[in-house]
Amino acid sequence: MVSSRPKRPYRAGLSSRVTLGITLAGLLLASAVGVGAVAVQQDENDVRGRALEAAAVVTERVDIRGGYNVRVRFTTATGREVVALLADFPRDPGLRPGEALHVRYDPERPDRTLWDAREPLDFSGSRNAMAGLSAVLAIAAITFFAYVRLRQP
């Protein structure tokens, strides 16, 4: 017996479910990056809030992809000598081993050492970019689904 149901014509392109999945994955990724940037900023601001200042000496330049960090040695207020890596170091090409600088360190964990910048890190540009990207993805998804809905018979 032959089926009496008419066959649906094959439509080229992505289905609306696949497109919705891609859109939601993009929104999730943008949100995760934005939340991560805010978390890093908040953590460093917390450390800076309770940090103590110390004079340090650069002991080593550590080359990384696209730049370098510096390893420093300093003495805490309690007299403990600490060697730490400044991962948030502003890229000053003139700094060499043996040069002095000021750092800020967490008294509870002196290995958490930051470049002595009074101004906290500002991720507002990346946070705003992620919010804008999320808005663009949402508008694109709404437009796509409205277009698909209008084309359906």
C-alpha positions, 0 to 999 in steps of 0.5 A, a space after each residue: 500500500 502506498 502512503 497517501 501523505 504528500 512528501 515534504 519538499 527538501 529545504 536547503 540550509 540549516 534547520 531552525 533548531 540547529 540555528 537556535 543551538 548555534 545562537 544559544 552557544 554563541 550567547 553562552 560563550 559571550 556570557 562566560 567571557 564577560 563573567 570571567 572578565 568581571 571575576 578577574 577584575 573583582 579578584 584583583 581589586 580585592 587583593 589590591 584593597 588589602 595589599 601591602 606595599 614592598 620594594 622589590 628587585 627584578 630577578 628574571 625576565 620570563 618570556 611568554 608568547 607575545 611578551 614577557 613577565 618579570 619575577 621579583 624578590 621582596 621582603 614582606 612586613 613580617 621579614 619573610 623573603 618572597 620570590 614571585 611572578 608579576 603576571 599583571 606587569 605592564 610591558 615596559 621594555 626597559 626593565 632588566 634584572 637587578 632593577 628596583 620597583 614597587 609591588 603590592 602583595 596579599 599579606 595572607 598569601 605573599 605569592 599573590 603579588 601585583 604590580 604597584 598600580 594604584 588604579 584597578 584593572 579596567 575591563 569595561 571595554 571587553 565587558 561592553 564588547 561582550 554585551 554588544 556581541 550578545 545583543 547582536 547575536 540576539 537580534 540576529 536570532 530574532 530576525 532569522 526566526 521571524 524571517 523563517 516564520 514569515 516564509 512558512 506556508 
